[in-house]
Amino acid sequence: MPFDAIMLRSPAPNLPGLPPLEAAAARAGLKRFDLALLERHKSLELGRHPPSWGYRYRGLLRLAFGLVLVAGGLGFIELAAHGSPLAGIGMAICLIALLAFVQSKKMRGPAHWQERPAPALAGVHPRIAHEARRLRAELPEVEFRLGELVQDRVLLDPYLVAIKGDERLLLGIWNGTTVLVCA
């Protein structure tokens, strides 16, 4: 026949009793993890990356800083008015140094998880991306979402989840170059 050379791959039948995504993962030889593992990991990481002390008490710090500026300004005026301009200038320099210090101090805000689509698997650890491609070969309509723990625009601990309809399958969690969990 003229089309004998073309090999058409028919989708493998679903394993009985398993949803399509889990069946495709089983056919691809991937380990399946309970999503409770991901939820535990997410809550532990949020606990490991709390906001800084300054961020938590930023309202009180603003009030204290404002009071110090007012008191310093009044002290500068008082010293300059009573014939001590050098002491007044010293007070002003101290206030400017305090202002520069406060502006240079970074306050780390709270960390939060966010997910985004990862169709090309860009930014995914190579080992986990390989497993995701194996799953996509079994189930081409699978979508991938990259979860990221972000704290002050810094990516901390990403994970990759495969999604098909209402099903979610954890493919991996990594931290930099270290793979924590891989299907």
Salt bridges, closest charged atoms under 4 A:
GLU22 OE1 - ARG32 NH1 2.56
GLU39 OE2 - LYS42 NZ 3.98
GLU45 OE2 - ARG48 NH1 2.65
GLU45 OE1 - HIS49 NE2 3.36
GLU78 OE2 - HIS82 NE2 2.98
GLU115 OE1 - ARG145 NE 3.33
GLU115 OE2 - ARG168 NH2 2.77
GLU131 OE1 - ARG134 NH1 2.75
GLU138 OE2 - ARG9 NH2 3.05
GLU138 OE1 - ARG27 NE 2.98
GLU148 OE2 - ARG116 NH2 3.06
ASP157 OD2 - HIS41 NE2 3.27
